[in-house]
């Protein structure tokens, strides 16, 4: 009975670790996408500022 319970716990832990890992990966991907967008937006804002100052 204990061996069966241990097996269930081990399987659950494996599932949990996989889920946490994939969640963290998804979060990292979203963060990276946001950083790319922010960097792009900063470049565009800087470009617009330079254009407005020269006009």
CHARMM internal coordinates of N, CA and C (Angstrom, degrees):
IC EDIT
DIST 1 N 1 CA 1.4587
DIST 1 CA 1 C 1.5370
ANGL 1 N 1 CA 1 C 110.55
DIST 1 C 2 N 1.3399
ANGL 1 CA 1 C 2 N 116.71
DIHE 1 N 1 CA 1 C 2 N -43.49
DIST 2 N 2 CA 1.4657
ANGL 1 C 2 N 2 CA 119.81
DIHE 1 CA 1 C 2 N 2 CA 178.56
DIST 2 CA 2 C 1.5226
ANGL 2 N 2 CA 2 C 110.98
DIHE 1 C 2 N 2 CA 2 C -65.25
DIST 2 C 3 N 1.3266
ANGL 2 CA 2 C 3 N 116.14
DIHE 2 N 2 CA 2 C 3 N -39.29
DIST 3 N 3 CA 1.4670
ANGL 2 C 3 N 3 CA 120.12
DIHE 2 CA 2 C 3 N 3 CA -179.65
DIST 3 CA 3 C 1.5266
ANGL 3 N 3 CA 3 C 110.10
DIHE 2 C 3 N 3 CA 3 C -62.15
DIST 3 C 4 N 1.3125
ANGL 3 CA 3 C 4 N 116.24
DIHE 3 N 3 CA 3 C 4 N -40.61
DIST 4 N 4 CA 1.4627
ANGL 3 C 4 N 4 CA 119.94
DIHE 3 CA 3 C 4 N 4 CA 179.51
DIST 4 CA 4 C 1.5368
ANGL 4 N 4 CA 4 C 110.12
DIHE 3 C 4 N 4 CA 4 C -65.94
DIST 4 C 5 N 1.3209
ANGL 4 CA 4 C 5 N 116.83
DIHE 4 N 4 CA 4 C 5 N -41.56
DIST 5 N 5 CA 1.4646
ANGL 4 C 5 N 5 CA 120.74
DIHE 4 CA 4 C 5 N 5 CA 178.74
DIST 5 CA 5 C 1.5248
ANGL 5 N 5 CA 5 C 110.20
DIHE 4 C 5 N 5 CA 5 C -64.22
DIST 5 C 6 N 1.3319
ANGL 5 CA 5 C 6 N 116.93
DIHE 5 N 5 CA 5 C 6 N -41.84
DIST 6 N 6 CA 1.4652
ANGL 5 C 6 N 6 CA 120.91
DIHE 5 CA 5 C 6 N 6 CA 178.00
DIST 6 CA 6 C 1.5224
ANGL 6 N 6 CA 6 C 110.69
DIHE 5 C 6 N 6 CA 6 C -60.50
DIST 6 C 7 N 1.3354
ANGL 6 CA 6 C 7 N 115.87
DIHE 6 N 6 CA 6 C 7 N -40.52
DIST 7 N 7 CA 1.4620
ANGL 6 C 7 N 7 CA 120.28
DIHE 6 CA 6 C 7 N 7 CA -179.90
DIST 7 CA 7 C 1.5304
ANGL 7 N 7 CA 7 C 110.13
DIHE 6 C 7 N 7 CA 7 C -63.42
DIST 7 C 8 N 1.3149
ANGL 7 CA 7 C 8 N 116.55
DIHE 7 N 7 CA 7 C 8 N -43.63
DIST 8 N 8 CA 1.4670
ANGL 7 C 8 N 8 CA 121.04
DIHE 7 CA 7 C 8 N 8 CA 179.49
DIST 8 CA 8 C 1.5274
ANGL 8 N 8 CA 8 C 110.11
DIHE 7 C 8 N 8 CA 8 C -62.79
DIST 8 C 9 N 1.3264
ANGL 8 CA 8 C 9 N 116.59
DIHE 8 N 8 CA 8 C 9 N -43.82
DIST 9 N 9 CA 1.4715
ANGL 8 C 9 N 9 CA 120.64
DIHE 8 CA 8 C 9 N 9 CA 179.40
DIST 9 CA 9 C 1.5249
ANGL 9 N 9 CA 9 C 110.24
DIHE 8 C 9 N 9 CA 9 C -63.30
DIST 9 C 10 N 1.3306
ANGL 9 CA 9 C 10 N 117.14
DIHE 9 N 9 CA 9 C 10 N -43.36
DIST 10 N 10 CA 1.4684
ANGL 9 C 10 N 10 CA 120.72
DIHE 9 CA 9 C 10 N 10 CA 178.72
DIST 10 CA 10 C 1.5275
ANGL 10 N 10 CA 10 C 110.97
DIHE 9 C 10 N 10 CA 10 C -60.08
DIST 10 C 11 N 1.3270
ANGL 10 CA 10 C 11 N 116.55
DIHE 10 N 10 CA 10 C 11 N -45.07
DIST 11 N 11 CA 1.4669
ANGL 10 C 11 N 11 CA 120.32
DIHE 10 CA 10 C 11 N 11 CA 179.27
DIST 11 CA 11 C 1.5263
ANGL 11 N 11 CA 11 C 110.53
DIHE 10 C 11 N 11 CA 11 C -63.34
DIST 11 C 12 N 1.3207
ANGL 11 CA 11 C 12 N 116.81
DIHE 11 N 11 CA 11 C 12 N -40.81
DIST 12 N 12 CA 1.4614
ANGL 11 C 12 N 12 CA 120.98
DIHE 11 CA 11 C 12 N 12 CA 179.68
DIST 12 CA 12 C 1.5260
ANGL 12 N 12 CA 12 C 110.57
DIHE 11 C 12 N 12 CA 12 C -64.54
DIST 12 C 13 N 1.3200
ANGL 12 CA 12 C 13 N 116.44
DIHE 12 N 12 CA 12 C 13 N -41.72
DIST 13 N 13 CA 1.4660
ANGL 12 C 13 N 13 CA 120.28
DIHE 12 CA 12 C 13 N 13 CA 178.91
DIST 13 CA 13 C 1.5239
ANGL 13 N 13 CA 13 C 111.04
DIHE 12 C 13 N 13 CA 13 C -64.20
DIST 13 C 14 N 1.3282
ANGL 13 CA 13 C 14 N 116.86
DIHE 13 N 13 CA 13 C 14 N -40.59
DIST 14 N 14 CA 1.4686
ANGL 13 C 14 N 14 CA 120.06
DIHE 13 CA 13 C 14 N 14 CA 177.48
DIST 14 CA 14 C 1.5244
ANGL 14 N 14 CA 14 C 109.79
DIHE 13 C 14 N 14 CA 14 C -61.08
DIST 14 C 15 N 1.3140
ANGL 14 CA 14 C 15 N 116.46
DIHE 14 N 14 CA 14 C 15 N -44.10
DIST 15 N 15 CA 1.4649
ANGL 14 C 15 N 15 CA 121.04
DIHE 14 CA 14 C 15 N 15 CA 179.69
DIST 15 CA 15 C 1.5319
ANGL 15 N 15 CA 15 C 110.12
DIHE 14 C 15 N 15 CA 15 C -62.88
DIST 15 C 16 N 1.3307
ANGL 15 CA 15 C 16 N 116.07
DIHE 15 N 15 CA 15 C 16 N -44.49
DIST 16 N 16 CA 1.4618
ANGL 15 C 16 N 16 CA 121.15
DIHE 15 CA 15 C 16 N 16 CA -178.51
DIST 16 CA 16 C 1.5220
ANGL 16 N 16 CA 16 C 110.75
DIHE 15 C 16 N 16 CA 16 C -62.57
DIST 16 C 17 N 1.3147
ANGL 16 CA 16 C 17 N 117.35
DIHE 16 N 16 CA 16 C 17 N -45.18
DIST 17 N 17 CA 1.4624
ANGL 16 C 17 N 17 CA 121.12
DIHE 16 CA 16 C 17 N 17 CA 179.77
DIST 17 CA 17 C 1.5232
ANGL 17 N 17 CA 17 C 110.13
DIHE 16 C 17 N 17 CA 17 C -61.97
DIST 17 C 18 N 1.3317
ANGL 17 CA 17 C 18 N 117.31
DIHE 17 N 17 CA 17 C 18 N -44.03
DIST 18 N 18 CA 1.4656
ANGL 17 C 18 N 18 CA 120.88
DIHE 17 CA 17 C 18 N 18 CA 178.29
DIST 18 CA 18 C 1.5248
ANGL 18 N 18 CA 18 C 110.77
DIHE 17 C 18 N 18 CA 18 C -61.06
DIST 18 C 19 N 1.3299
ANGL 18 CA 18 C 19 N 116.48
DIHE 18 N 18 CA 18 C 19 N -42.10
DIST 19 N 19 CA 1.4576
ANGL 18 C 19 N 19 CA 121.01
DIHE 18 CA 18 C 19 N 19 CA -178.37
DIST 19 CA 19 C 1.5293
ANGL 19 N 19 CA 19 C 110.44
DIHE 18 C 19 N 19 CA 19 C -66.36
DIST 19 C 20 N 1.3239
ANGL 19 CA 19 C 20 N 116.88
DIHE 19 N 19 CA 19 C 20 N -44.21
DIST 20 N 20 CA 1.4629
ANGL 19 C 20 N 20 CA 120.81
DIHE 19 CA 19 C 20 N 20 CA 179.63
DIST 20 CA 20 C 1.5245
ANGL 20 N 20 CA 20 C 109.59
DIHE 19 C 20 N 20 CA 20 C -64.27
DIST 20 C 21 N 1.3225
ANGL 20 CA 20 C 21 N 116.98
DIHE 20 N 20 CA 20 C 21 N -41.18
DIST 21 N 21 CA 1.4666
ANGL 20 C 21 N 21 CA 120.58
DIHE 20 CA 20 C 21 N 21 CA 179.85
DIST 21 CA 21 C 1.5283
ANGL 21 N 21 CA 21 C 110.60
DIHE 20 C 21 N 21 CA 21 C -62.50
DIST 21 C 22 N 1.3251
ANGL 21 CA 21 C 22 N 117.47
DIHE 21 N 21 CA 21 C 22 N -45.93
DIST 22 N 22 CA 1.4599
ANGL 21 C 22 N 22 CA 119.78
DIHE 21 CA 21 C 22 N 22 CA -178.51
DIST 22 CA 22 C 1.5202
ANGL 22 N 22 CA 22 C 110.47
DIHE 21 C 22 N 22 CA 22 C -68.93
DIST 22 C 23 N 1.3196
ANGL 22 CA 22 C 23 N 117.57
DIHE 22 N 22 CA 22 C 23 N -33.90
DIST 23 N 23 CA 1.4599
ANGL 22 C 23 N 23 CA 120.88
DIHE 22 CA 22 C 23 N 23 CA 177.68
DIST 23 CA 23 C 1.5245
ANGL 23 N 23 CA 23 C 109.94
DIHE 22 C 23 N 23 CA 23 C -65.29
DIST 23 C 24 N 1.3330
ANGL 23 CA 23 C 24 N 115.63
DIHE 23 N 23 CA 23 C 24 N -44.40
DIST 24 N 24 CA 1.4591
ANGL 23 C 24 N 24 CA 119.79
DIHE 23 CA 23 C 24 N 24 CA 179.89
DIST 24 CA 24 C 1.5236
ANGL 24 N 24 CA 24 C 109.91
DIHE 23 C 24 N 24 CA 24 C -63.49
DIST 24 C 25 N 1.3114
ANGL 24 CA 24 C 25 N 117.31
DIHE 24 N 24 CA 24 C 25 N -39.62
DIST 25 N 25 CA 1.4638
ANGL 24 C 25 N 25 CA 121.43
DIHE 24 CA 24 C 25 N 25 CA 179.61
DIST 25 CA 25 C 1.5219
ANGL 25 N 25 CA 25 C 110.05
DIHE 24 C 25 N 25 CA 25 C -63.60
DIST 25 C 26 N 1.3178
ANGL 25 CA 25 C 26 N 116.69
DIHE 25 N 25 CA 25 C 26 N -43.32
DIST 26 N 26 CA 1.4628
ANGL 25 C 26 N 26 CA 120.78
DIHE 25 CA 25 C 26 N 26 CA 179.18
DIST 26 CA 26 C 1.5270
ANGL 26 N 26 CA 26 C 109.96
DIHE 25 C 26 N 26 CA 26 C -62.70
DIST 26 C 27 N 1.3315
ANGL 26 CA 26 C 27 N 116.47
DIHE 26 N 26 CA 26 C 27 N -42.66
DIST 27 N 27 CA 1.4632
ANGL 26 C 27 N 27 CA 121.07
DIHE 26 CA 26 C 27 N 27 CA 178.84
DIST 27 CA 27 C 1.5189
ANGL 27 N 27 CA 27 C 110.66
DIHE 26 C 27 N 27 CA 27 C -63.23
DIST 27 C 28 N 1.3295
ANGL 27 CA 27 C 28 N 116.54
DIHE 27 N 27 CA 27 C 28 N -43.25
DIST 28 N 28 CA 1.4628
ANGL 27 C 28 N 28 CA 120.45
DIHE 27 CA 27 C 28 N 28 CA 178.13
DIST 28 CA 28 C 1.5177
ANGL 28 N 28 CA 28 C 110.84
DIHE 27 C 28 N 28 CA 28 C -61.26
DIST 28 C 29 N 1.3248
ANGL 28 CA 28 C 29 N 116.83
DIHE 28 N 28 CA 28 C 29 N -40.77
DIST 29 N 29 CA 1.4651
ANGL 28 C 29 N 29 CA 120.87
DIHE 28 CA 28 C 29 N 29 CA 178.85
DIST 29 CA 29 C 1.5252
ANGL 29 N 29 CA 29 C 111.14
DIHE 28 C 29 N 29 CA 29 C -63.66
DIST 29 C 30 N 1.3127
ANGL 29 CA 29 C 30 N 116.77
DIHE 29 N 29 CA 29 C 30 N -43.29
DIST 30 N 30 CA 1.4656
ANGL 29 C 30 N 30 CA 120.24
DIHE 29 CA 29 C 30 N 30 CA 179.06
DIST 30 CA 30 C 1.5198
ANGL 30 N 30 CA 30 C 110.62
DIHE 29 C 30 N 30 CA 30 C -63.56
DIST 30 C 31 N 1.3295
ANGL 30 CA 30 C 31 N 115.88
DIHE 30 N 30 CA 30 C 31 N -41.98
DIST 31 N 31 CA 1.4613
ANGL 30 C 31 N 31 CA 120.19
DIHE 30 CA 30 C 31 N 31 CA 179.37
DIST 31 CA 31 C 1.5251
ANGL 31 N 31 CA 31 C 110.34
DIHE 30 C 31 N 31 CA 31 C -62.32
DIST 31 C 32 N 1.3143
ANGL 31 CA 31 C 32 N 116.43
DIHE 31 N 31 CA 31 C 32 N -42.33
DIST 32 N 32 CA 1.4673
ANGL 31 C 32 N 32 CA 120.77
DIHE 31 CA 31 C 32 N 32 CA 179.45
DIST 32 CA 32 C 1.5265
ANGL 32 N 32 CA 32 C 110.46
DIHE 31 C 32 N 32 CA 32 C -64.18
DIST 32 C 33 N 1.3261
ANGL 32 CA 32 C 33 N 117.12
DIHE 32 N 32 CA 32 C 33 N -42.09
DIST 33 N 33 CA 1.4681
ANGL 32 C 33 N 33 CA 120.33
DIHE 32 CA 32 C 33 N 33 CA 178.02
DIST 33 CA 33 C 1.5210
ANGL 33 N 33 CA 33 C 110.86
DIHE 32 C 33 N 33 CA 33 C -61.06
DIST 33 C 34 N 1.3276
ANGL 33 CA 33 C 34 N 116.72
DIHE 33 N 33 CA 33 C 34 N -42.85
DIST 34 N 34 CA 1.4634
ANGL 33 C 34 N 34 CA 120.46
DIHE 33 CA 33 C 34 N 34 CA 179.57
DIST 34 CA 34 C 1.5267
ANGL 34 N 34 CA 34 C 110.73
DIHE 33 C 34 N 34 CA 34 C -63.53
DIST 34 C 35 N 1.3220
ANGL 34 CA 34 C 35 N 117.28
DIHE 34 N 34 CA 34 C 35 N -39.90
DIST 35 N 35 CA 1.4615
ANGL 34 C 35 N 35 CA 120.46
DIHE 34 CA 34 C 35 N 35 CA 179.39
DIST 35 CA 35 C 1.5198
ANGL 35 N 35 CA 35 C 110.92
DIHE 34 C 35 N 35 CA 35 C -63.79
DIST 35 C 36 N 1.3237
ANGL 35 CA 35 C 36 N 116.83
DIHE 35 N 35 CA 35 C 36 N -39.97
DIST 36 N 36 CA 1.4679
ANGL 35 C 36 N 36 CA 120.54
DIHE 35 CA 35 C 36 N 36 CA 178.10
DIST 36 CA 36 C 1.5292
ANGL 36 N 36 CA 36 C 109.73
DIHE 35 C 36 N 36 CA 36 C -63.75
DIST 36 C 37 N 1.3304
ANGL 36 CA 36 C 37 N 116.60
DIHE 36 N 36 CA 36 C 37 N -45.13
DIST 37 N 37 CA 1.4670
ANGL 36 C 37 N 37 CA 120.20
DIHE 36 CA 36 C 37 N 37 CA 179.10
DIST 37 CA 37 C 1.5220
ANGL 37 N 37 CA 37 C 111.43
DIHE 36 C 37 N 37 CA 37 C -62.60
DIST 37 C 38 N 1.3265
ANGL 37 CA 37 C 38 N 116.93
DIHE 37 N 37 CA 37 C 38 N -43.61
DIST 38 N 38 CA 1.4603
ANGL 37 C 38 N 38 CA 120.32
DIHE 37 CA 37 C 38 N 38 CA 179.96
DIST 38 CA 38 C 1.5202
ANGL 38 N 38 CA 38 C 111.23
DIHE 37 C 38 N 38 CA 38 C -63.22
DIST 38 C 39 N 1.3115
ANGL 38 CA 38 C 39 N 115.98
DIHE 38 N 38 CA 38 C 39 N -41.95
DIST 39 N 39 CA 1.4670
ANGL 38 C 39 N 39 CA 120.14
DIHE 38 CA 38 C 39 N 39 CA 178.99
DIST 39 CA 39 C 1.5293
ANGL 39 N 39 CA 39 C 109.99
DIHE 38 C 39 N 39 CA 39 C -62.25
DIST 39 C 40 N 1.3223
ANGL 39 CA 39 C 40 N 116.02
DIHE 39 N 39 CA 39 C 40 N -43.87
DIST 40 N 40 CA 1.4651
ANGL 39 C 40 N 40 CA 121.13
DIHE 39 CA 39 C 40 N 40 CA 179.01
DIST 40 CA 40 C 1.5344
ANGL 40 N 40 CA 40 C 110.02
DIHE 39 C 40 N 40 CA 40 C -62.59
DIST 40 C 41 N 1.3337
ANGL 40 CA 40 C 41 N 116.63
DIHE 40 N 40 CA 40 C 41 N -44.41
DIST 41 N 41 CA 1.4658
ANGL 40 C 41 N 41 CA 120.74
DIHE 40 CA 40 C 41 N 41 CA -179.76
DIST 41 CA 41 C 1.5208
ANGL 41 N 41 CA 41 C 111.27
DIHE 40 C 41 N 41 CA 41 C -63.40
DIST 41 C 42 N 1.3357
ANGL 41 CA 41 C 42 N 116.74
DIHE 41 N 41 CA 41 C 42 N -40.39
DIST 42 N 42 CA 1.4666
ANGL 41 C 42 N 42 CA 119.81
DIHE 41 CA 41 C 42 N 42 CA 178.71
DIST 42 CA 42 C 1.5216
ANGL 42 N 42 CA 42 C 110.65
DIHE 41 C 42 N 42 CA 42 C -61.52
DIST 42 C 43 N 1.3337
ANGL 42 CA 42 C 43 N 116.77
DIHE 42 N 42 CA 42 C 43 N -40.72
DIST 43 N 43 CA 1.4693
ANGL 42 C 43 N 43 CA 120.49
DIHE 42 CA 42 C 43 N 43 CA 178.25
DIST 43 CA 43 C 1.5234
ANGL 43 N 43 CA 43 C 110.46
DIHE 42 C 43 N 43 CA 43 C -62.73
DIST 43 C 44 N 1.3397
ANGL 43 CA 43 C 44 N 116.26
DIHE 43 N 43 CA 43 C 44 N -43.73
DIST 44 N 44 CA 1.4672
ANGL 43 C 44 N 44 CA 119.96
DIHE 43 CA 43 C 44 N 44 CA -179.60
DIST 44 CA 44 C 1.5254
ANGL 44 N 44 CA 44 C 111.16
DIHE 43 C 44 N 44 CA 44 C -64.92
DIST 44 C 45 N 1.3222
ANGL 44 CA 44 C 45 N 116.87
DIHE 44 N 44 CA 44 C 45 N -42.19
DIST 45 N 45 CA 1.4706
ANGL 44 C 45 N 45 CA 120.76
DIHE 44 CA 44 C 45 N 45 CA 179.38
DIST 45 CA 45 C 1.5257
ANGL 45 N 45 CA 45 C 109.81
DIHE 44 C 45 N 45 CA 45 C -63.51
DIST 45 C 46 N 1.3139
ANGL 45 CA 45 C 46 N 116.35
DIHE 45 N 45 CA 45 C 46 N -43.78
DIST 46 N 46 CA 1.4711
ANGL 45 C 46 N 46 CA 120.72
DIHE 45 CA 45 C 46 N 46 CA 179.02
DIST 46 CA 46 C 1.5323
ANGL 46 N 46 CA 46 C 109.95
DIHE 45 C 46 N 46 CA 46 C -61.16
DIST 46 C 47 N 1.3092
ANGL 46 CA 46 C 47 N 116.18
DIHE 46 N 46 CA 46 C 47 N -42.43
DIST 47 N 47 CA 1.4678
ANGL 46 C 47 N 47 CA 121.32
DIHE 46 CA 46 C 47 N 47 CA 179.50
DIST 47 CA 47 C 1.5362
ANGL 47 N 47 CA 47 C 110.10
DIHE 46 C 47 N 47 CA 47 C -62.31
DIST 47 C 48 N 1.3412
ANGL 47 CA 47 C 48 N 116.20
DIHE 47 N 47 CA 47 C 48 N -44.06
DIST 48 N 48 CA 1.4649
ANGL 47 C 48 N 48 CA 120.34
DIHE 47 CA 47 C 48 N 48 CA 179.55
DIST 48 CA 48 C 1.5248
ANGL 48 N 48 CA 48 C 110.97
DIHE 47 C 48 N 48 CA 48 C -65.57
DIST 48 C 49 N 1.3380
ANGL 48 CA 48 C 49 N 116.46
DIHE 48 N 48 CA 48 C 49 N -38.90
DIST 49 N 49 CA 1.4664
ANGL 48 C 49 N 49 CA 119.65
DIHE 48 CA 48 C 49 N 49 CA 178.10
DIST 49 CA 49 C 1.5232
ANGL 49 N 49 CA 49 C 110.62
DIHE 48 C 49 N 49 CA 49 C -62.55
DIST 49 C 50 N 1.3244
ANGL 49 CA 49 C 50 N 116.12
DIHE 49 N 49 CA 49 C 50 N -44.02
DIST 50 N 50 CA 1.4652
ANGL 49 C 50 N 50 CA 119.99
DIHE 49 CA 49 C 50 N 50 CA 179.78
DIST 50 CA 50 C 1.5249
ANGL 50 N 50 CA 50 C 110.83
DIHE 49 C 50 N 50 CA 50 C -62.75
DIST 50 C 51 N 1.3312
ANGL 50 CA 50 C 51 N 116.44
DIHE 50 N 50 CA 50 C 51 N -40.87
DIST 51 N 51 CA 1.4681
ANGL 50 C 51 N 51 CA 120.39
DIHE 50 CA 50 C 51 N 51 CA 178.96
DIST 51 CA 51 C 1.5266
ANGL 51 N 51 CA 51 C 111.40
DIHE 50 C 51 N 51 CA 51 C -65.18
DIST 51 C 52 N 1.3282
ANGL 51 CA 51 C 52 N 116.76
DIHE 51 N 51 CA 51 C 52 N -41.75
DIST 52 N 52 CA 1.4691
ANGL 51 C 52 N 52 CA 119.46
DIHE 51 CA 51 C 52 N 52 CA -178.33
DIST 52 CA 52 C 1.5258
ANGL 52 N 52 CA 52 C 111.20
DIHE 51 C 52 N 52 CA 52 C -70.37
DIST 52 C 53 N 1.3281
ANGL 52 CA 52 C 53 N 118.06
DIHE 52 N 52 CA 52 C 53 N -31.91
DIST 53 N 53 CA 1.4623
ANGL 52 C 53 N 53 CA 121.21
DIHE 52 CA 52 C 53 N 53 CA 178.50
DIST 53 CA 53 C 1.5160
ANGL 53 N 53 CA 53 C 111.54
DIHE 52 C 53 N 53 CA 53 C -71.97
DIST 53 C 54 N 1.3166
ANGL 53 CA 53 C 54 N 116.86
DIHE 53 N 53 CA 53 C 54 N -31.40
DIST 54 N 54 CA 1.4683
ANGL 53 C 54 N 54 CA 120.06
DIHE 53 CA 53 C 54 N 54 CA -177.98
DIST 54 CA 54 C 1.5243
ANGL 54 N 54 CA 54 C 111.84
DIHE 53 C 54 N 54 CA 54 C -84.25
DIST 54 C 55 N 1.3274
ANGL 54 CA 54 C 55 N 117.06
DIHE 54 N 54 CA 54 C 55 N -13.49
DIST 55 N 55 CA 1.4779
ANGL 54 C 55 N 55 CA 119.95
DIHE 54 CA 54 C 55 N 55 CA -177.79
DIST 55 CA 55 C 1.5192
ANGL 55 N 55 CA 55 C 111.24
DIHE 54 C 55 N 55 CA 55 C -80.83
END
COOR INIT
IC SEED 1 N 1 CA 1 C
IC BUILD
